[in-house]
Amino acid sequence: MNVRVAAIAELERRIGHSFTDRDLLERALTHASVGDGAKAVRHNERLEFLGDRVLNLCAAERLMALDPDAREGEMSRRMASLVNYHACSRAARACGLPEALRLSPSASKVGARDSDAVLGDACEALIAALYIDGGLDTARAFFLKFWEHEFARVDEPRAKDPKTQLQEWAQGRGLALPAYELVARTGPDHAPTFTVKVSVQGFEPEDGQGRSRQDAEKAAALEMLLKREGADGHIPQPSDTRL
């Protein structure tokens, strides 16, 4: 038994479902990089579309069941913490999906198998495949099992992301909001790298990189915050006091 065949068998063992439609499972596990866009290769992007909807349904019905009196705004906040590519990538790792993924050599080389974005998309495709092959109950069982930890921490206070911190810092000093500019987009379509520049009034711009534009903006904001830290651990005021 080769390594990937063993990984797929382990994946099915962990999720508790053996696929009747083996071609469907293979499609769910095939990244768009395979075949470099050749039409003959059926990859998982269409399944991601369906899987996202099934995931949202499972999360919404579970939130309604856990707290029947919760207001819509509170449920929306909880939903956002449950349905995102970070949560999906954690579920993907827990079920053994990375080892079972079918990637092109170039995608593997640039680390796509460990990318939260790639794994999150593949997890949604797997949810869609479970829904098609086994029905909603099968997809729901997967969700409940691999989102258990996410529900356990759904009401935990979350640290503010760097963009929010930088915005609050600028506003607190009467400065204009940070401005983000896309500087470059490099790498293949299936594994791009974005470079973003952030500018804050009165300071030198800083750059950040990430696998998505949003991640690059967060990295740039964090770099700005770290560079602006003074010796006392606080971010200093701009040198030009006329601003």
Secondary structure, DSSP 8 states (H G I E B T S, - for coil): --HHHHHHHHHHHHHT---S-HHHHHHHTB-TTGGGG-TTS--SHHHHHHHHHHHHHHHHHHHHHH-TT--HHHHHHHHHHHSSHHHHHHHHHHTTHHHH-B--HHHHHTTGGG-HHHHHHHHHHHHHHHHHHH-HHHHHHHHHHHTHHHHHTTTS-----HHHHHHHHHHHTT----EEEEEEEES-TTS-EEEEEEE-TTS--EEEEESSHHHHHHHHHHHHHHHH--TTSS----S-TT-
